[in-house]
Amino acid sequence: MKQNAGTQTIPESGGRSIPPCCFVQKKKRLAYLCACAFFGALLLTPPKAGASIIVERIAAVVNGQIILLSDVNSRLRPYMQRLMKIEDPNARRQARKKLQNEQLQRLIEEKLILGEANRRKIQISEAEVNRAIKSVMDENNVDYDGLKAALKAQGYSMSQYKQDLKQQILRLKVLNMAVRSRISVSDDDVKAFYQKQKRRLGVDMKIEAQLILLRLPQRGAQRRKKLQVAYTTINTIKRKLEKKAASFASLAEKYSDHPSASKGGLVGYIGQGDLPPALEKIVFSAQTKKGQVIGPVETDEGIYLLKIGDKQDSEALPFNEVKNKLRKQIFQKRLEKETQQWLDQLRRKAYIDIKL
């Protein structure tokens, strides 16, 4: 991987200087040269009198495929409200830089996966996209016109939605072929895990909980569009709780997308394995206390707020009752590990030139 953080300037008519989109050293790959030559030509073309100059910057090049800085920054929009709450300018800049780097790495991974799909000649048919749309409609109990109207209300066209679904299906197909098919979990694996982890499975402690979930699409442009609104809503809810302006139950009934909303968010006693890992890690830590509100915590499902209730001890559940849940946990952990190793291999083989 090549890292380039240098800057130069190219003279513009009138004696001023403007930053170029990138700087190319000798003996770069041909695709990289062609890409940068195009942007360089835009920069070196003399502007018409009175015309404004728009300069686009390259954030990274992945095997000849360009990622623009505007692509990266567009991924930051849902987080801007949270960033603006950081009062210290230096801390805010550091937090923004960290987020920017995280989103750039995700975009790089998307380019690598797309390249792997092309190499494996994986294609997504219109029928597959239509089946995915039907599944979404069935899950949300809406017809095609209802889905189209809901998308339009969010400033999202059906053609954009189809393209986003196509990318999601493509990613899943690539991962299924490259990673998931290699993973297996035997009965012996599950039994060994059960014996080793008994006291960490939530079988000897359960927590009474209430929760609020603002559900989000798992990935893609639709999630990014909804994320900022969801954070605004969840922070409003939390402020009302802090000021005791409303009860957790009433806010859950009003805002939550979880099935427990009609019960004021009450989900009863839960053990480890019943919550998304990011939330579970916090809920079952020794520091949690009765009445404590945890969150917001972002997961694949959406954004959670959870209120801790009573804690109680319980006997270990029989193996046959928990084996399917344990098998899923083991598989998911192995999948995450194998996926990251596979992506690391793709990175090592790829030509990646990061400009940020």
VENSULTA-V305815 format. One record per run of one state. SS is the DSSP state (h for helix, s for strand, l for the rest). FROM is the first residue (numbers start at 0). TO is the last residue. Records with the same first field share a line. If there is no record, write none. Layout:
# VENSULTA-V305815
SS->FROM-TO ; FROM-TO
This chain:
# VENSULTA-V305815
l->0-0 ; 3-7 ; 11-15 ; 19-28 ; 44-56 ; 62-63 ; 74-75 ; 84-87 ; 119-124 ; 140-142 ; 153-156 ; 178-178 ; 182-185 ; 200-204 ; 215-219 ; 242-246 ; 255-257 ; 263-264 ; 270-275 ; 283-291 ; 298-300 ; 312-317 ; 349-350 ; 354-355
s->1-2 ; 8-10 ; 16-18 ; 57-61 ; 64-67 ; 205-214 ; 265-269 ; 292-297 ; 301-311 ; 351-353
h->29-43 ; 68-73 ; 76-83 ; 88-118 ; 125-139 ; 143-152 ; 157-177 ; 179-181 ; 186-199 ; 220-241 ; 247-254 ; 258-262 ; 276-282 ; 318-348
